[in-house]
Amino acid sequence: MGFFDRLTGTEHPDRATAPRSAQEVRAALLALNGPDVPFVVRGGDAEGADLVAEWRISDPAWHTFFVRTQVSRVTQFRMRLVPASRAGSR
């Protein structure tokens, strides 16, 4: 792990881990979607990426006697899957 990897939080897999194809990684990330998760993984053509993961953080907003949930923050990760430069082939 290099100096900048520590700053950015980048972790590399063990050398014994076999790299996966871009299609396998895409399918695995899209399979994470579900009704019980606070995020969504979707295609990112509109944003110029292969995939976009959005994590919506909800905060309660109080109005008179009722509680309503409104999205206050959205964290978005744009991913590009590049088959030629796999992370495991340092």
N, C-alpha and C positions, 0 to 999 in steps of 0.2 A: 504494500500500500504506500503510495507516494504522499508527499506533503499536501498537494492540492486535493487529493482524494480524501484526506482527513478533513480538510476545510469544507468540502462540498458534501461529505457524507457518502461518497461513492464506495461501494464494496464490490469486490471482484469475486467470482466463484472459485472454488478449488480447481486446480489444474486437472483433476480427475473427472470433473463434471463435463459431460458431453454438451457441446453447444446445440441449440435447437434452431430450426429454420424460422424465418420471419413469419411464415404462415402459422406455425405451431404456437409461437409466442402471441401472435394476434388472437388466435382462437382461445388460448388460455386466459388472456386478459379480458376478452369479451365475455367469457364464461363466468367471470366474477360477479356480473350483474345479478341482482336479485331483489326481492321485495323487502328484505330485512337488512339491507346494507345502506349506509348513509352516503353512498357515492354511486356514480354511474360512469361506465366506460363506453365510449361511443366512437364512431368514425370521426376523423378530424379533417376531412377534405376542405371544409369551409375555413378552417384556421391554418391551413397549409401544413398539416401534420398527418401522420398515419392514424394515430389514435389520440383521443383526449379523455383524460380522467378528471371528473369534477367531484369535489367533496363539498357538500353543502352543510354548513353548520347553522343550526337553527337556535334562536334564542327566544324565550317567551316574551311577548309584548303584552303588557297589561292594559286593558281598556275597560273601564268601569268595573263590572263584576265578572266579566268574561275573560278567559285566557285564549289567546290566539297565537299560533306559531307563525312567525315570518322568517324568511331566510335573511340573515344579516351578513353572512360572509360566504363567498364561494372561492375555494382554492382550486386552481385549474393546472393540470399537468399535461403538457403537449409532448407526445412521444413520436419519434421517427424511428422506424425499424429499418436498419441498413444491413442487408445480408452480407455485404462485402467486408464490413469491419465489425466483427463479433467481439463482444466484451471479453469473452474467454480466451481470445487469441492474442493476449498482450504482447 
